[in-house]
Amino acid sequence: MERILTYRIKKEEHTHLTVRNYLTQLGYSSQNLIQLKKDERCILVNDAPCYLKQSLNNGDVLTVHIIEDTSSEKIPPVELPLDIVYEDEDLMVINKPAGMPIHPSMNNYTNSLANGLAWYFEKQGKPFIFRCINRLDRDTSGLTIVAKHMVSAGILSSMVSRREIHREYLAIAKGIVTPSEGTIDAPIARKEGSILEREVNLEHGERAVTHYKVIETKNGHSLLSLHLETGRTHQIRVHMKYLGYPLIGDYLYNPDMELIGRQALHSHRLIFNHPMTGEQMEFVAGLPQDMQIVDWREARINLTLQD
């Protein structure tokens, strides 16, 4: 994967900054700079190799050439259907179906999103290192971000840590959720004796915060819009069970498969600033067919929770 980024030093506040400081202000990580400096072609000032400590002057042209010529190991390319919602030189947004893991594993070695993307880029003759930014559980459907090079990956990961990627989920819970909106602030930890299962653990858990709002209730079920303030494993699933309204179809926390064969959870909306341009991006993926088992035609699914 190759990407050339050009920065023209025009603003007075950017003159006399070192190359290192300028790129750090743009979000480049220390690891990014270490990797880029391994090849003298990768960071240039006015088309000449430079040191990171070199000062920039008004009118200088700083060029960053990202060169990644290897691909992720142990990810065999497999032709799989991909619903690519958006793609540019820096990132992709993909609407992942339920049942598709993000990464290969012992029991899912050839059916993951990573396998499908490895095939997608191999067919283009491009090396590709798989870097998923907001990972979804295998049976959670919806929008996920994939970075296409190390710099966009570093910036997007930092945005996740700073809670600058706003994620809205849709879920179907068993019962009429009361109160109809609120915040669940309850720490989550791994359940003792289980590799996968999590639980609310007030003593040993890590802080987890979920904001929810009921969109519609029907036939003893609630369609919810949920906004994550933190990103703990299984956070929505654990929090809704703790509230007393588990998600239907959840084999770990509510194995009720009468209406749906997987947890009724969908990554519906993503809002974030583009890691390289700063432009605000917004993506929406509608409710998948298997979550339309209750007639939600009157639901205001475009509702977005306020931060």
Secondary structure, DSSP 8 states (H G I E B T S, - for coil): -EEEEEEE--SGGGTT-BHHHHHHHTT--HHHHHHHTTSTTSEEETTEE--TT-B--TT-EEEEEEE-----TT---------EEEE-SSEEEEEE-TT--SS-BTTBSSSSHHHHHHHHHHHTT-----EESS---TT-EEEEEEESSHHHHHHHHHHHHTT-SEEEEEEEEES--SSSEEEEE--EEE-TT-SS-EEE-TTT-B--EEEEEEEEEETTEEEEEEEESS--TTHHHHHHHHHT--BTTBTTTB---SS-SS--EEEEEEEEE-TTT--EEEEE----GGG-SS--TT--TT-----
